[in-house]
Amino acid sequence: MNNTYIGFDYLKKLYPNEWILLGNPEIKNATVLGGVVFFTAKTKKRFVTLVETKQQTFQQLLLRLQAI
């Protein structure tokens, strides 16, 4: 995945029936218009696992940076 903005309609075509974590989402009137894809998963369970893993990695990085 790269840092390319993708509109919501195209996201639905690229990743049908998948969970998508978007970075820098564009939202208007509580509707997601698009964003940058961080990762996708075919199941909610896998999506949650990915989110938890990324969260732990981010927290570890923050702790290392605070130690500097």
N, CA, C and O atoms as a GROMACS GRO file, in nm:
protein
  272
    1MET      N    1   0.085  -0.117   0.000
    1MET     CA    2   0.000   0.000   0.000
    1MET      C    3   0.091   0.125   0.000
    1MET      O    4   0.201   0.124   0.055
    2ASN      N    5   0.041   0.229  -0.062
    2ASN     CA    6   0.120   0.352  -0.064
    2ASN      C    7   0.039   0.466  -0.005
    2ASN      O    8  -0.066   0.443   0.055
    3ASN      N    9   0.085   0.586  -0.021
    3ASN     CA   10   0.020   0.702   0.040
    3ASN      C   11  -0.075   0.773  -0.056
    3ASN      O   12  -0.090   0.895  -0.049
    4THR      N   13  -0.137   0.700  -0.145
    4THR     CA   14  -0.227   0.758  -0.243
    4THR      C   15  -0.370   0.766  -0.189
    4THR      O   16  -0.423   0.669  -0.135
    5TYR      N   17  -0.429   0.883  -0.203
    5TYR     CA   18  -0.569   0.901  -0.165
    5TYR      C   19  -0.657   0.821  -0.261
    5TYR      O   20  -0.637   0.824  -0.382
    6ILE      N   21  -0.755   0.750  -0.204
    6ILE     CA   22  -0.848   0.673  -0.286
    6ILE      C   23  -0.990   0.710  -0.244
    6ILE      O   24  -1.022   0.709  -0.125
    7GLY      N   25  -1.074   0.742  -0.341
    7GLY     CA   26  -1.213   0.774  -0.314
    7GLY      C   27  -1.291   0.653  -0.267
    7GLY      O   28  -1.257   0.540  -0.301
    8PHE      N   29  -1.396   0.676  -0.189
    8PHE     CA   30  -1.471   0.567  -0.128
    8PHE      C   31  -1.533   0.472  -0.229
    8PHE      O   32  -1.531   0.350  -0.209
    9ASP      N   33  -1.589   0.524  -0.336
    9ASP     CA   34  -1.649   0.437  -0.438
    9ASP      C   35  -1.546   0.341  -0.497
    9ASP      O   36  -1.576   0.224  -0.520
   10TYR      N   37  -1.425   0.391  -0.522
   10TYR     CA   38  -1.319   0.307  -0.577
   10TYR      C   39  -1.269   0.207  -0.472
   10TYR      O   40  -1.235   0.094  -0.505
   11LEU      N   41  -1.266   0.250  -0.345
   11LEU     CA   42  -1.228   0.158  -0.237
   11LEU      C   43  -1.320   0.037  -0.233
   11LEU      O   44  -1.275  -0.076  -0.214
   12LYS      N   45  -1.449   0.062  -0.250
   12LYS     CA   46  -1.546  -0.048  -0.248
   12LYS      C   47  -1.522  -0.146  -0.363
   12LYS      O   48  -1.546  -0.266  -0.348
   13LYS      N   49  -1.474  -0.095  -0.476
   13LYS     CA   50  -1.443  -0.183  -0.589
   13LYS      C   51  -1.313  -0.260  -0.567
   13LYS      O   52  -1.303  -0.378  -0.601
   14LEU      N   53  -1.213  -0.191  -0.509
   14LEU     CA   54  -1.084  -0.255  -0.485
   14LEU      C   55  -1.090  -0.360  -0.375
   14LEU      O   56  -1.026  -0.466  -0.385
   15TYR      N   57  -1.166  -0.332  -0.271
   15TYR     CA   58  -1.170  -0.418  -0.153
   15TYR      C   59  -1.313  -0.454  -0.115
   15TYR      O   60  -1.360  -0.418  -0.007
   16PRO      N   61  -1.384  -0.525  -0.204
   16PRO     CA   62  -1.522  -0.561  -0.169
   16PRO      C   63  -1.525  -0.657  -0.050
   16PRO      O   64  -1.443  -0.748  -0.040
   17ASN      N   65  -1.618  -0.634   0.039
   17ASN     CA   66  -1.637  -0.722   0.156
   17ASN      C   67  -1.514  -0.732   0.244
   17ASN      O   68  -1.491  -0.836   0.306
   18GLU      N   69  -1.434  -0.624   0.252
   18GLU     CA   70  -1.317  -0.624   0.338
   18GLU      C   71  -1.325  -0.508   0.436
   18GLU      O   72  -1.389  -0.406   0.411
   19TRP      N   73  -1.258  -0.526   0.548
   19TRP     CA   74  -1.242  -0.421   0.648
   19TRP      C   75  -1.121  -0.338   0.605
   19TRP      O   76  -1.018  -0.392   0.566
   20ILE      N   77  -1.135  -0.205   0.612
   20ILE     CA   78  -1.030  -0.115   0.564
   20ILE      C   79  -0.998  -0.012   0.673
   20ILE      O   80  -1.088   0.052   0.728
   21LEU      N   81  -0.869   0.002   0.704
   21LEU     CA   82  -0.826   0.109   0.794
   21LEU      C   83  -0.775   0.222   0.706
   21LEU      O   84  -0.677   0.206   0.633
   22LEU      N   85  -0.840   0.338   0.715
   22LEU     CA   86  -0.803   0.454   0.636
   22LEU      C   87  -0.727   0.555   0.720
   22LEU      O   88  -0.764   0.584   0.834
   23GLY      N   89  -0.621   0.608   0.663
   23GLY     CA   90  -0.550   0.719   0.723
   23GLY      C   91  -0.591   0.846   0.653
   23GLY      O   92  -0.628   0.844   0.536
   24ASN      N   93  -0.586   0.956   0.724
   24ASN     CA   94  -0.622   1.086   0.669
   24ASN      C   95  -0.756   1.082   0.595
   24ASN      O   96  -0.766   1.126   0.481
   25PRO      N   97  -0.859   1.028   0.661
   25PRO     CA   98  -0.988   1.018   0.591
   25PRO      C   99  -1.048   1.155   0.563
   25PRO      O  100  -1.036   1.248   0.642
   26GLU      N  101  -1.112   1.163   0.450
   26GLU     CA  102  -1.189   1.283   0.417
   26GLU      C  103  -1.334   1.251   0.451
   26GLU      O  104  -1.391   1.154   0.401
   27ILE      N  105  -1.392   1.335   0.536
   27ILE     CA  106  -1.528   1.310   0.584
   27ILE      C  107  -1.610   1.437   0.564
   27ILE      O  108  -1.565   1.547   0.592
   28LYS      N  109  -1.730   1.418   0.514
   28LYS     CA  110  -1.821   1.531   0.496
   28LYS      C  111  -1.959   1.488   0.542
   28LYS      O  112  -2.013   1.388   0.495
   29ASN      N  113  -2.016   1.564   0.636
   29ASN     CA  114  -2.149   1.533   0.689
   29ASN      C  115  -2.159   1.388   0.737
   29ASN      O  116  -2.256   1.318   0.707
   30ALA      N  117  -2.059   1.344   0.810
   30ALA     CA  118  -2.053   1.208   0.868
   30ALA      C  119  -2.045   1.097   0.764
   30ALA      O  120  -2.076   0.981   0.793
   31THR      N  121  -2.005   1.132   0.642
   31THR     CA  122  -1.988   1.033   0.536
   31THR      C  123  -1.841   1.029   0.495
   31THR      O  124  -1.781   1.133   0.468
   32VAL      N  125  -1.784   0.909   0.490
   32VAL     CA  126  -1.645   0.894   0.447
   32VAL      C  127  -1.639   0.906   0.295
   32VAL      O  128  -1.708   0.834   0.222
   33LEU      N  129  -1.556   0.999   0.249
   33LEU     CA  130  -1.541   1.022   0.105
   33LEU      C  131  -1.420   0.949   0.047
   33LEU      O  132  -1.414   0.922  -0.073
   34GLY      N  133  -1.322   0.919   0.134
   34GLY     CA  134  -1.202   0.850   0.089
   34GLY      C  135  -1.090   0.867   0.189
   34GLY      O  136  -1.109   0.924   0.296
   35GLY      N  137  -0.973   0.818   0.152
   35GLY     CA  138  -0.857   0.830   0.239
   35GLY      C  139  -0.741   0.747   0.187
   35GLY      O  140  -0.744   0.698   0.074
   36VAL      N  141  -0.639   0.733   0.270
   36VAL     CA  142  -0.520   0.655   0.237
   36VAL      C  143  -0.533   0.520   0.306
   36VAL      O  144  -0.553   0.514   0.428
   37VAL      N  145  -0.521   0.412   0.231
   37VAL     CA  146  -0.537   0.278   0.288
   37VAL      C  147  -0.412   0.241   0.366
   37VAL      O  148  -0.302   0.238   0.312
   38PHE      N  149  -0.430   0.212   0.495
   38PHE     CA  150  -0.319   0.162   0.579
   38PHE      C  151  -0.310   0.012   0.566
   38PHE      O  152  -0.201  -0.042   0.544
   39PHE      N  153  -0.422  -0.057   0.579
   39PHE     CA  154  -0.427  -0.201   0.555
   39PHE      C  155  -0.572  -0.246   0.543
   39PHE      O  156  -0.664  -0.173   0.579
   40THR      N  157  -0.588  -0.368   0.493
   40THR     CA  158  -0.720  -0.428   0.478
   40THR      C  159  -0.718  -0.569   0.536
   40THR      O  160  -0.612  -0.628   0.554
   41ALA      N  161  -0.836  -0.620   0.565
   41ALA     CA  162  -0.849  -0.758   0.614
   41ALA      C  163  -0.983  -0.814   0.568
   41ALA      O  164  -1.083  -0.742   0.558
   42LYS      N  165  -0.984  -0.941   0.539
   42LYS     CA  166  -1.106  -1.005   0.491
   42LYS      C  167  -1.205  -1.035   0.603
   42LYS      O  168  -1.325  -1.049   0.578
   43THR      N  169  -1.156  -1.044   0.728
   43THR     CA  170  -1.245  -1.073   0.841
   43THR      C  171  -1.226  -0.968   0.950
   43THR      O  172  -1.121  -0.906   0.962
   44LYS      N  173  -1.331  -0.951   1.030
   44LYS     CA  174  -1.323  -0.857   1.141
   44LYS      C  175  -1.218  -0.903   1.242
   44LYS      O  176  -1.145  -0.821   1.298
   45LYS      N  177  -1.209  -1.033   1.264
   45LYS     CA  178  -1.111  -1.087   1.359
   45LYS      C  179  -0.969  -1.052   1.315
   45LYS      O  180  -0.888  -1.007   1.397
   46ARG      N  181  -0.938  -1.071   1.188
   46ARG     CA  182  -0.804  -1.038   1.136
   46ARG      C  183  -0.781  -0.888   1.144
   46ARG      O  184  -0.670  -0.845   1.177
   47PHE      N  185  -0.882  -0.809   1.115
   47PHE     CA  186  -0.871  -0.663   1.121
   47PHE      C  187  -0.834  -0.618   1.262
   47PHE      O  188  -0.744  -0.537   1.281
   48VAL      N  189  -0.905  -0.672   1.362
   48VAL     CA  190  -0.879  -0.637   1.501
   48VAL      C  191  -0.737  -0.678   1.541
   48VAL      O  192  -0.667  -0.603   1.610
   49THR      N  193  -0.695  -0.797   1.497
   49THR     CA  194  -0.559  -0.843   1.527
   49THR      C  195  -0.456  -0.746   1.468
   49THR      O  196  -0.358  -0.712   1.534
   50LEU      N  197  -0.477  -0.704   1.345
   50LEU     CA  198  -0.385  -0.609   1.282
   50LEU      C  199  -0.382  -0.476   1.357
   50LEU      O  200  -0.274  -0.420   1.379
   51VAL      N  201  -0.499  -0.426   1.395
   51VAL     CA  202  -0.506  -0.299   1.469
   51VAL      C  203  -0.431  -0.312   1.601
   51VAL      O  204  -0.353  -0.223   1.637
   52GLU      N  205  -0.452  -0.421   1.673
   52GLU     CA  206  -0.386  -0.441   1.802
   52GLU      C  207  -0.234  -0.451   1.784
   52GLU      O  208  -0.159  -0.396   1.864
   53THR      N  209  -0.191  -0.522   1.682
   53THR     CA  210  -0.048  -0.536   1.656
   53THR      C  211   0.015  -0.401   1.623
   53THR      O  212   0.120  -0.366   1.678
   54LYS      N  213  -0.048  -0.328   1.535
   54LYS     CA  214   0.004  -0.196   1.499
   54LYS      C  215   0.005  -0.102   1.620
   54LYS      O  216   0.098  -0.024   1.636
   55GLN      N  217  -0.098  -0.111   1.704
   55GLN     CA  218  -0.107  -0.027   1.822
   55GLN      C  219   0.008  -0.059   1.918
   55GLN      O  220   0.070   0.032   1.972
   56GLN      N  221   0.036  -0.187   1.939
   56GLN     CA  222   0.145  -0.227   2.027
   56GLN      C  223   0.279  -0.179   1.972
   56GLN      O  224   0.363  -0.129   2.047
   57THR      N  225   0.298  -0.193   1.842
   57THR     CA  226   0.422  -0.149   1.779
   57THR      C  227   0.438   0.002   1.795
   57THR      O  228   0.548   0.049   1.825
   58PHE      N  229   0.331   0.077   1.775
   58PHE     CA  230   0.336   0.222   1.790
   58PHE      C  231   0.368   0.262   1.933
   58PHE      O  232   0.448   0.353   1.956
   59GLN      N  233   0.307   0.194   2.031
   59GLN     CA  234   0.333   0.225   2.170
   59GLN      C  235   0.478   0.195   2.207
   59GLN      O  236   0.540   0.271   2.282
   60GLN      N  237   0.534   0.086   2.155
   60GLN     CA  238   0.674   0.053   2.181
   60GLN      C  239   0.766   0.159   2.121
   60GLN      O  240   0.865   0.197   2.183
   61LEU      N  241   0.733   0.205   2.002
   61LEU     CA  242   0.812   0.310   1.938
   61LEU      C  243   0.807   0.438   2.020
   61LEU      O  244   0.910   0.503   2.040
   62LEU      N  245   0.689   0.475   2.069
   62LEU     CA  246   0.678   0.595   2.152
   62LEU      C  247   0.762   0.584   2.279
   62LEU      O  248   0.827   0.680   2.319
   63LEU      N  249   0.760   0.466   2.341
   63LEU     CA  250   0.841   0.447   2.461
   63LEU      C  251   0.989   0.461   2.432
   63LEU      O  252   1.063   0.518   2.512
   64ARG      N  253   1.033   0.410   2.319
   64ARG     CA  254   1.174   0.423   2.280
   64ARG      C  255   1.210   0.567   2.254
   64ARG      O  256   1.318   0.613   2.293
   65LEU      N  257   1.121   0.640   2.189
   65LEU     CA  258   1.147   0.781   2.160
   65LEU      C  259   1.151   0.863   2.289
   65LEU      O  260   1.230   0.957   2.300
   66GLN      N  261   1.067   0.829   2.385
   66GLN     CA  262   1.067   0.901   2.512
   66GLN      C  263   1.195   0.877   2.589
   66GLN      O  264   1.237   0.963   2.667
   67ALA      N  265   1.258   0.762   2.569
   67ALA     CA  266   1.380   0.727   2.640
   67ALA      C  267   1.501   0.801   2.584
   67ALA      O  268   1.606   0.807   2.648
   68ILE      N  269   1.487   0.857   2.466
   68ILE     CA  270   1.601   0.929   2.403
   68ILE      C  271   1.623   1.064   2.467
   68ILE      O  272   1.713   1.137   2.427
   0.00000   0.00000   0.00000
